[in-house]
Amino acid sequence: MLATPVANTCSTVQFNSPPAPTCLHSLQVPVQVLHLRVEDAPDASPITVTIEVDFTGVSGHVGEPWNRYLNLTVSTTDPYTFHAFPAGFSAHWVRVRTDKAAVMTAYFHYT
């Protein structure tokens, strides 16, 4: 089976301003992994990355609140981490939010 990357973006992340969400709902895949990497940040202090999910499909469209799923920590001195979503995990949308500005890559990988 071929691995299919769904989103591979490197962009400047502004504090408290998440980028556009990535659609998860239409994918029927057994393994979903989020890879995070810090490319640049103002200093070496830890950056908390919050994974937020939309289980109903309406959060991104009608202003419903997002659900906090998990916090991960990265920094310029420890720039990479990943999270494998559990088997059977299901949500319509996923996005990441940071607690400070940085240039980061969020790569959602499905196999």
N, C-alpha and C positions, 0 to 999 in steps of 0.2 A: 504494500500500500504506500502511495506517495504521501509525503508530508506536505501540507498546504498552509503556508503562512497567510493569515488573514489581515493582519495589520503590522506594519513595520515602519514606525515613524520616529524620527529624531526631531524634536522641536523644543523651543524654549517654553518651559512650563511656568506660568505665573502663579504666585501664591493665591490659593483659594479660587482659582479659575480653571476648572478642568477642561481638557480638550474634548472634542466630539467623542461620543461613545462608539463602541464597536459592537456590531450585532452578533449575538451568539445563538439566537433562537433557531435560525434556519439550518444550523449545522448538526448533523447526526454523526458525531465522531466520539470515539471512546476516550481519547486523551486530549485534554486542553491544558496548555501550559502558558503562563505569562512570564516572560523574561524582562527584567528591568536592568538598565545600565545608565549610570550617570556619565555624561560626556563632559560636562563642565558645571561648576557651581561657584558662587562667590567665595566660599571657604570650605574647609574640610569637615565641618560639623555634620552630624547625621541628618539625613533627609527622611522624613516619614512619608511613605507613599501609601495612601488609603485606596484600596480597591472597593469600588462601589458597584452594586448591581441593581438591575431593575427586573424583578421577577414577574411583573404583570404586563409590561410592554407600554405603560403609559407615562412613566417618570420623565422620559425625554420629550414627551409631546405635550402634556397638559400641566406641567409644573408640579406633579406629584413628587414627594420626597424620594430620594435614592436610599437604598439600604447599604449601610456599611458592612462589608464582608470581611475584610482582613487588612491589617496594617503590616507593611514590610519596611525595612530600614536599609538605606544605601548611603554612601558618601563617596567623595572623590578618592579617599584612601581605601575604601572597600566598595568599588563601584558596581558590582554585579550581584543580583539575587534572582531567584525564580520562585514561582509557586505553581505546583501541579494541582489543578482543581480535582476534587474527589470524583470517583466514578459515579455517573448518574447526575452530576451537577447540571442544573438547568436554570437558565435565566435568559431573558430577551436581550438585554443590553448589559455591557460592562464598561466602566471607565475608571481612570486613575486620577487621584487628586493628591497634590503635595502640600507640605506645610511650609515650603519656602520655594523661591524661584530657582530654577536650574534648567540646564539643557540635558534632556534625558531621552532614551529610547525605550519605548514600551512595545514589546514584540509578542503578539498572541500567536501561538503555534498549535496547530491541530494535526493529529496523525490518525 
